[in-house]
Amino acid sequence: QVQPVESGGGLVHPGGSLRLSCVASGTIFRFENMAWYRQTPGQEREWVAISMNYGETFYSDSVQGRFAISRDNDKNTLFLHMDNLKSEDTGDYYCNTKEFTFPWGQGTQVTVSS
């Protein structure tokens, strides 16, 4: 069974950058429509970026222009490069398919604070 493993989170000042990674072994990754999701305490998990298997990407309004999703299909790895981070970007970040095919991983925590 596929088990995504997210990493790369941490504490960063407002305006800073981070790059998240997610390795999802056990699947033909290049066929998957992958996404990054974010969850904050008391809130529903929300999608922030999508990478379609044919190359198109989508971003939520809240991260458009600041985040970039990319992937390395040969390494079954999904990335999220986050620039100009804001306090409202704080949360736990997860990767999964756009269709929620995989079990949820542990996530990686991002804290944006001065």
C-alpha positions in Angstrom: 0.0 0.0 0.0 1.2 3.5 -0.8 2.2 5.5 2.3 3.1 9.1 1.6 6.0 10.5 3.6 6.1 14.3 3.9 9.1 16.3 5.1 10.7 19.8 4.9 8.5 21.7 7.3 9.8 24.0 10.0 9.7 27.4 11.7 10.2 30.3 9.4 9.8 34.1 9.7 7.1 35.9 7.6 8.5 36.5 4.1 10.7 33.4 4.3 10.7 30.3 2.1 10.5 26.5 2.6 10.4 23.5 0.3 8.3 20.6 1.2 8.8 17.1 -0.2 6.6 14.0 -0.3 7.7 10.6 -1.3 5.0 8.2 -2.4 6.4 4.8 -3.1 4.4 1.8 -4.4 2.5 3.5 -7.2 3.1 4.4 -10.8 3.6 8.0 -9.7 3.6 9.5 -13.2 0.0 8.5 -13.6 -1.2 10.2 -10.4 -2.8 13.6 -10.1 -1.1 14.8 -7.0 -1.9 17.5 -4.6 -0.7 19.3 -1.4 -3.2 19.9 1.3 -3.1 22.1 4.4 -4.8 21.7 7.7 -5.0 24.2 10.6 -6.4 23.5 14.1 -10.2 23.4 14.0 -10.4 23.7 10.2 -11.1 21.3 7.4 -8.2 20.0 5.4 -8.0 22.2 2.2 -6.1 21.8 -1.0 -3.5 24.3 -1.8 -1.8 23.0 -5.0 -2.5 20.3 -7.6 -0.1 18.8 -10.1 -2.0 16.9 -12.9 -0.3 13.9 -14.5 -0.3 15.7 -17.9 1.6 18.7 -16.5 -1.0 21.3 -15.6 -0.9 22.9 -12.2 -3.5 24.6 -10.1 -3.3 26.8 -7.0 -5.8 28.0 -4.4 -6.3 31.7 -4.4 -4.6 32.0 -1.0 -1.2 30.7 -2.4 -1.3 31.7 -6.0 1.9 33.5 -7.0 3.7 32.4 -3.9 3.7 28.6 -4.0 5.0 26.3 -6.7 4.2 22.6 -7.0 6.5 20.3 -8.9 7.3 16.6 -9.2 10.0 14.2 -10.0 8.2 11.1 -11.4 11.4 9.1 -11.5 11.8 9.5 -7.7 8.0 9.3 -6.9 8.4 12.7 -5.2 6.2 15.7 -5.0 7.5 19.1 -4.0 6.0 22.3 -2.8 8.2 25.4 -2.9 6.7 28.1 -0.7 7.9 31.7 -1.0 6.8 34.9 0.9 5.3 32.9 3.6 2.6 34.4 5.8 1.3 33.6 9.2 -1.9 32.2 7.7 0.2 29.6 5.9 0.9 28.0 9.3 -0.5 24.4 9.4 0.2 20.8 8.8 0.9 20.0 5.1 0.0 16.6 3.5 0.3 15.2 0.1 -2.2 12.8 -1.5 -3.8 12.3 -4.9 -6.4 14.7 -6.0 -8.9 11.9 -5.6 -7.7 11.1 -2.0 -6.5 7.6 -3.2 -3.7 7.2 -0.6 -4.0 6.9 3.1 -3.0 10.1 4.8 0.6 10.4 5.9 2.0 12.1 9.1 2.2 15.4 7.3 4.9 18.0 7.9 4.3 21.1 10.1 4.9 24.6 8.9 5.0 27.4 11.4 5.3 31.0 10.1 6.0 33.3 13.0 8.2 36.2 13.9 
